[in-house]
């Protein structure tokens, strides 16, 4: 049964481990700060694939932005008029890319231009994911409103709402994460530790073991699924054979995202420049914090064997501005 975690500090010669303190030119343990067209805006999400195609999205309140990396350079991709802040991006090997954001906006990129399908909500959408362009999910909501969280599904081009057990979660106003193994096996995380599962017929509650917000869910298979989140303190939630077991990362701020490099390791990012590696065993995990060249909130991390790892974030703790963003990159062959 999964019960505990271990903390292990990483000592790198010549580098400070204080969050926000980096080495020369922003290089710390393989992480390099990179130039990007969206540096004067928040960068909310990144998605990388093994073919070297990388997308980032973000913007500022009321105005979205997107950029794409083709393996050699970044290019800003212009959006349709009126698109608000973008929060999530998911792409496929054929080049089809979906983005979701504030005001219920969803865009689809076909490799040449954007289309904007109708959605049945005006709530902010925080996460988008799918098994393919014909089977997509998006979740969202607004924590400060009286509306409950929203789940959308796209099957063959039409976005519709998916019912979920709201009555079991009366204080959950926002859902933040969606990820799955297949069409009939999808997990959704949200405010107050809300954890939901789609089994192909309906969405049902699962007990997460925490009341902290769940911000991201990733996995490598049914027996290795990780949910992360938290506010002033990070939390890692993992199946333990009987259900879900939650463990706090004592002394570390809320986690925003996780990327798994395999069954036994992965990376997390979070508030105040939090970054580090998780290493898993059957019952435990270790967390190895690393120093990066920013104290900004890191919102997202994604990677692949070709382009390496990318982490993005921005000054999300200053909603009135300035709206600055950051992109960090770690090469695939970094130790």
C-alpha positions as CSV (number, residue, x, y, z in Angstrom):
1,X,0.0,0.0,0.0
2,X,1.3,3.4,-0.9
3,X,1.8,5.4,2.4
4,X,4.5,7.9,2.4
5,X,7.1,9.9,0.4
6,X,10.7,10.8,1.0
7,X,12.4,14.1,0.3
8,X,15.9,14.2,-1.0
9,X,17.7,17.5,-1.7
10,X,19.8,17.8,-4.9
11,X,23.2,19.4,-4.3
12,X,24.6,20.8,-7.5
13,X,28.1,22.3,-7.3
14,X,28.1,26.0,-7.9
15,X,24.3,26.3,-7.9
16,X,22.0,27.6,-5.2
17,X,19.0,25.4,-4.3
18,X,16.9,28.4,-3.3
19,X,13.9,28.7,-5.5
20,X,14.4,31.5,-8.0
21,X,18.2,31.3,-7.8
22,X,19.9,30.0,-11.0
23,X,23.3,29.6,-12.5
24,X,24.9,31.6,-15.3
25,X,22.6,32.5,-18.2
26,X,19.6,30.8,-16.4
27,X,21.2,27.3,-16.6
28,X,20.5,25.0,-13.7
29,X,20.8,21.2,-13.8
30,X,20.1,21.1,-17.5
31,X,17.3,23.7,-17.4
32,X,17.8,26.7,-19.7
33,X,15.7,29.8,-20.0
34,X,14.7,30.2,-23.6
35,X,13.5,33.2,-25.6
36,X,9.9,33.0,-26.8
37,X,7.5,35.4,-28.5
38,X,5.1,35.3,-25.5
39,X,7.5,36.6,-22.9
40,X,5.4,39.7,-22.4
41,X,2.3,37.6,-21.6
42,X,1.4,34.8,-19.3
43,X,2.2,31.3,-20.6
44,X,-0.4,28.9,-19.3
45,X,0.3,25.6,-21.0
46,X,2.8,23.6,-23.1
47,X,2.4,20.5,-25.2
48,X,5.3,18.7,-26.8
49,X,5.3,15.6,-29.0
50,X,8.1,13.2,-30.1
51,X,8.2,14.7,-33.6
52,X,9.6,18.0,-32.2
53,X,6.3,20.0,-32.5
54,X,5.7,22.1,-29.4
55,X,2.8,24.5,-28.7
56,X,2.4,27.0,-25.9
57,X,-0.7,29.1,-25.1
58,X,-1.5,31.9,-22.7
59,X,-2.1,35.6,-23.0
60,X,-3.5,38.1,-20.5
61,X,-7.0,38.7,-19.1
62,X,-9.3,39.3,-22.1
63,X,-6.8,38.4,-24.8
64,X,-5.3,35.0,-25.7
65,X,-2.0,34.1,-27.4
66,X,-0.3,31.0,-28.9
67,X,3.1,30.1,-30.3
68,X,4.6,27.1,-32.0
69,X,8.1,25.6,-32.1
70,X,8.9,23.6,-35.2
71,X,12.2,22.2,-34.0
72,X,14.3,25.2,-34.8
73,X,12.4,28.4,-33.9
74,X,9.4,29.7,-32.2
75,X,6.6,31.5,-34.1
76,X,3.6,33.3,-32.7
77,X,0.4,31.9,-34.3
78,X,-2.3,34.6,-34.7
79,X,-5.7,33.8,-33.2
80,X,-9.2,34.8,-34.3
81,X,-10.5,38.1,-33.0
82,X,-12.0,38.1,-29.6
83,X,-10.3,35.1,-28.2
84,X,-9.7,35.4,-24.4
85,X,-6.9,34.1,-22.3
86,X,-6.0,30.5,-23.3
87,X,-5.4,28.0,-20.6
88,X,-4.7,24.6,-22.2
89,X,-3.5,23.0,-25.4
90,X,-3.4,19.4,-26.7
91,X,-2.1,18.3,-30.1
92,X,-1.9,15.1,-32.2
93,X,0.7,13.6,-34.5
94,X,-1.3,14.6,-37.6
95,X,-0.9,18.3,-36.6
96,X,-4.5,18.8,-35.3
97,X,-4.3,20.9,-32.2
98,X,-7.0,22.0,-29.8
99,X,-6.8,24.9,-27.3
100,X,-9.3,26.0,-24.6
101,X,-9.6,29.1,-22.5
102,X,-11.6,31.7,-20.7
103,X,-15.2,32.4,-21.8
104,X,-15.8,28.8,-22.9
105,X,-13.6,29.3,-26.0
106,X,-12.3,26.2,-27.9
107,X,-10.2,26.5,-31.1
108,X,-9.1,23.8,-33.5
109,X,-6.0,24.1,-35.6
110,X,-5.9,22.0,-38.8
111,X,-2.4,22.7,-39.7
112,X,-3.3,25.8,-41.7
113,X,-5.9,27.8,-39.9
114,X,-8.1,28.0,-36.8
115,X,-11.8,27.1,-36.6
116,X,-14.0,28.0,-33.6
117,X,-16.7,25.5,-32.8
118,X,-19.7,26.4,-30.7
119,X,-19.5,25.4,-27.1
120,X,-22.5,25.2,-24.6
121,X,-20.8,27.2,-21.9
122,X,-19.4,30.6,-21.1
123,X,-17.4,29.4,-18.2
124,X,-13.6,29.4,-18.2
125,X,-12.1,26.1,-19.5
126,X,-8.9,25.0,-17.8
127,X,-7.9,21.8,-19.4
128,X,-8.4,20.0,-22.7
129,X,-7.5,16.4,-23.7
130,X,-8.5,13.6,-26.0
131,X,-7.8,10.2,-27.5
132,X,-8.0,11.8,-31.0
133,X,-9.5,14.7,-32.8
134,X,-12.9,12.9,-32.9
135,X,-13.0,12.3,-29.1
136,X,-12.1,15.3,-27.0
137,X,-12.8,16.4,-23.4
138,X,-12.6,19.9,-21.8
139,X,-13.3,20.9,-18.2
140,X,-13.5,24.2,-16.4
141,X,-15.5,26.5,-14.1
142,X,-14.8,29.5,-11.9
143,X,-13.9,29.1,-8.2
144,X,-15.3,32.5,-7.3
145,X,-18.8,32.0,-8.8
146,X,-22.0,30.2,-7.8
147,X,-21.8,28.0,-10.9
148,X,-20.5,24.5,-10.6
149,X,-17.7,23.0,-12.6
150,X,-18.3,22.1,-16.3
151,X,-17.4,19.0,-18.3
152,X,-17.6,19.1,-22.1
153,X,-17.1,16.3,-24.6
154,X,-16.6,16.5,-28.4
155,X,-17.7,13.5,-30.4
156,X,-17.3,13.9,-34.1
157,X,-17.3,17.7,-34.1
158,X,-20.0,18.7,-31.6
159,X,-19.3,19.9,-28.1
160,X,-21.9,18.9,-25.5
161,X,-22.1,18.9,-21.7
162,X,-21.5,15.8,-19.7
163,X,-23.4,15.3,-16.4
164,X,-21.5,14.7,-13.3
165,X,-22.5,14.2,-9.6
166,X,-22.6,17.9,-8.6
167,X,-24.7,17.2,-5.6
168,X,-21.8,15.2,-4.1
169,X,-19.5,18.2,-4.5
170,X,-21.7,21.3,-3.6
171,X,-18.6,23.5,-3.0
172,X,-16.7,22.5,-6.2
173,X,-17.0,25.4,-8.6
174,X,-14.1,24.6,-10.9
175,X,-12.6,21.5,-12.5
176,X,-9.0,21.9,-13.5
177,X,-7.7,18.7,-15.0
178,X,-8.7,16.0,-17.5
179,X,-6.6,13.0,-18.7
180,X,-7.4,9.5,-19.6
181,X,-6.2,6.1,-20.8
182,X,-8.9,5.6,-23.5
183,X,-12.4,6.5,-24.5
184,X,-13.9,4.7,-21.5
185,X,-11.4,5.5,-18.9
186,X,-11.0,9.3,-18.2
187,X,-10.1,11.0,-14.9
188,X,-11.0,14.6,-13.9
189,X,-9.7,16.6,-11.0
190,X,-10.8,19.9,-9.5
191,X,-11.4,22.1,-6.5
192,X,-11.4,20.8,-3.0
193,X,-9.9,17.4,-3.9
194,X,-12.7,16.5,-6.3
195,X,-11.7,13.4,-8.3
196,X,-14.1,12.0,-11.0
197,X,-13.9,9.0,-13.3
198,X,-15.7,8.4,-16.6
199,X,-16.2,4.6,-17.2
200,X,-17.7,4.8,-20.6
201,X,-21.3,5.3,-19.3
202,X,-21.2,7.9,-16.6
203,X,-19.0,10.1,-14.4
204,X,-18.7,9.0,-10.9
205,X,-16.9,10.2,-7.8
206,X,-13.7,8.7,-6.4
207,X,-12.3,9.6,-3.0
208,X,-9.0,11.3,-3.5
209,X,-7.9,11.4,0.1
210,X,-7.4,15.2,0.1
211,X,-9.4,18.4,0.2
212,X,-6.7,20.4,-1.7
213,X,-7.3,21.4,-5.3
214,X,-6.2,18.9,-7.9
215,X,-4.5,20.8,-10.7
216,X,-3.2,18.0,-13.0
217,X,-3.5,14.3,-13.7
218,X,-1.1,12.2,-15.7
219,X,-0.3,8.5,-16.1
220,X,1.4,5.8,-18.0
221,X,-1.3,3.2,-17.5
222,X,-4.0,2.1,-15.2
223,X,-1.6,1.1,-12.4
224,X,0.4,4.4,-12.6
225,X,-1.8,7.4,-12.4
226,X,-0.7,10.6,-10.5
227,X,-2.8,13.6,-9.5
228,X,-1.1,16.7,-8.1
229,X,-2.1,20.0,-6.7
230,X,-2.4,22.0,-3.5
231,X,-2.3,25.6,-2.5
232,X,0.2,26.8,0.0
233,X,1.4,23.2,0.3
234,X,1.8,20.6,-2.5
235,X,0.0,17.3,-2.6
236,X,0.6,14.1,-4.6
237,X,-2.3,11.6,-5.0
238,X,-1.7,8.1,-6.2
239,X,-3.6,4.7,-6.3
240,X,-2.6,2.4,-3.4
241,X,-4.3,-0.8,-4.5
242,X,-7.4,0.0,-2.4
243,X,-8.3,3.5,-3.6
244,X,-6.3,6.7,-3.6
245,X,-3.6,7.9,-1.2
246,X,-2.8,11.5,-0.7
247,X,0.6,12.7,0.5
248,X,1.7,16.3,1.3
249,X,5.0,17.8,0.1
250,X,5.9,19.4,3.4
251,X,7.6,22.7,2.9
252,X,6.9,23.0,-0.8
253,X,4.2,25.2,-2.4
254,X,1.3,24.0,-4.6
255,X,2.0,21.8,-7.6
256,X,0.6,22.9,-10.9
257,X,1.5,20.1,-13.3
258,X,3.3,16.8,-13.7
259,X,5.0,15.1,-16.6
260,X,5.9,11.4,-16.4
261,X,9.0,10.1,-18.1
262,X,8.1,6.5,-17.4
263,X,6.7,4.3,-14.7
264,X,9.3,5.2,-12.2
265,X,10.0,8.9,-12.6
266,X,8.6,12.2,-13.6
267,X,8.9,16.0,-13.1
268,X,6.6,18.5,-11.3
269,X,6.3,22.3,-11.4
270,X,4.4,24.7,-9.3
271,X,4.2,28.0,-7.5
272,X,7.1,30.2,-6.7
273,X,9.4,28.5,-9.2
274,X,8.9,25.1,-7.8
275,X,10.5,22.4,-10.0
276,X,11.8,18.9,-9.2
277,X,11.9,15.2,-10.0
278,X,9.7,12.5,-8.5
279,X,11.0,8.9,-8.4
280,X,8.5,6.2,-7.7
281,X,8.6,2.7,-6.1
282,X,5.7,0.4,-5.4
283,X,5.0,2.0,-2.0
284,X,7.0,5.3,-1.8
285,X,8.3,8.2,-3.9
286,X,11.1,10.6,-3.5
287,X,11.1,14.2,-4.4
288,X,14.3,15.9,-5.5
289,X,13.8,19.7,-5.8
290,X,16.0,21.5,-8.3
291,X,16.8,25.2,-8.7
292,X,15.5,27.1,-11.7
293,X,16.1,30.6,-12.9
294,X,12.7,32.1,-11.8
295,X,10.4,32.6,-8.9
296,X,7.4,32.9,-11.2
297,X,4.6,30.3,-11.0
298,X,5.4,27.4,-13.4
299,X,2.0,26.3,-14.7
300,X,2.8,23.4,-17.1
301,X,5.5,20.9,-18.1
302,X,5.6,18.6,-21.2
303,X,8.2,16.7,-23.0
304,X,9.2,14.0,-25.5
305,X,12.4,12.1,-26.5
306,X,13.1,14.5,-29.4
307,X,12.7,18.0,-28.2
308,X,13.3,17.4,-24.5
309,X,11.4,18.9,-21.6
310,X,9.6,22.3,-21.6
311,X,8.2,24.2,-18.5
312,X,6.2,27.4,-18.8
313,X,4.7,29.9,-16.5
314,X,4.3,33.5,-15.6
315,X,3.4,36.2,-13.1
316,X,0.0,34.7,-12.4
317,X,0.1,36.1,-8.8
318,X,-0.2,39.6,-10.2
319,X,-3.5,39.6,-12.0
320,X,-3.4,43.4,-12.6
321,X,0.0,43.0,-14.4
322,X,2.7,43.1,-15.4
323,X,1.9,40.1,-17.6
324,X,5.2,38.3,-18.0
325,X,5.9,34.7,-19.1
326,X,8.8,32.3,-19.0
327,X,9.8,29.2,-20.9
328,X,12.4,26.8,-19.5
329,X,13.9,23.9,-21.6
330,X,15.8,20.8,-20.6
331,X,17.5,18.8,-23.3
332,X,16.5,15.2,-23.7
333,X,20.1,14.0,-22.9
334,X,20.6,16.1,-19.8
335,X,21.5,14.2,-16.7
